[in-house]
Amino acid sequence: MSDKINFDISYINKKIKKISLLLNNNFLYNDYKNLNLINKYKKLCKIKNYFNNLNKYSKELKDVKLLINDKELNILVKDEIFRLNNLINYYNNKLKKYFFNLNKDKNDSLNAYLEIHSGTGGYEASLFTLDLFKMYVKYIESMKWKIKLININENFLNGYKEILFKVIGNNVYGNLKFESGGHRVQRIPKTESQGRIHTSTCIVAVIPDIPFNDLPIINNNDIKINTFKSSGAGGQHVNTTDSAVRITHIPTGIVVECQQERSQHKNKSRALEVLKARIYNLELNKRNKKKCNDKKKLLGTGFRFDRNRTYNFIQNRVTDHRINFTSYSLNKILNGNLNLLIKLLIKKYYKM
């Protein structure tokens, strides 16, 4: 049987009463606003009905269980308990679905920007940045989403200092937002001759792709724009003109680079788009401080001091520290099977 959720019916009753008063004062079926109110009223009445039925069948179950030791009625009682449990599960799940939609973040359905930065650990950290990028690409492919590369900064040893890309699809931010924070790797580097385990970190930030009209307005006096030549491994995107763009937002210190486009104009436009999203995300993180501490830990901030997850190659283990969950399927997770972790995080987040 599903865990019974705590539900405050007084909230629903107040909303029903308020809408009833509004409809009685100005009741016009062909009025668009009133039509919305009518639909909302019907939905709230349905929720109230679910709640009443849940309580009704829960009470009946409690009474029926008192007869379980009656030998003559034992079979009938067991059948009735089975029937009531099914009904309780049905109405409980209906209410859970309502709660999920009620608490759902408005940004969950949006596309998202995903940044991966190498942290402590030098060369190993930059190699792990590449590993994480490959993991996310495989997960994104499994979700039938699309990727748009914005910026890649490589180091001289085939690792990555920074990768920034946009993920396009259904409910992207709602799934990926829990990836923000510190990701730690423990393994023996290929260059380690004595078999010592090396620990390094990467920082992931997931930023919702906010609709243009909701993005903050940036004062031109608050930004500094630099151009430089594009560069890439094997000659990719190498350009003799200064097509790459770096924009610095002076008040916040946020820096965005874009060099994936051939055109300086396109790179500047895309960099400004990312900059606005980062500024919005900074404000979003400030607002998240008002949330309960547990929710803050699950969401992460994309800062170095968050410790989301440890990837231990020696033990083939992945541990998500926020939900105290450990899996000994590191290879599967690095191959894009992230739903194992993401579904647990979503369940935990919306239960709070």
Disulfide bonds with the S-S distance in Angstrom:
none
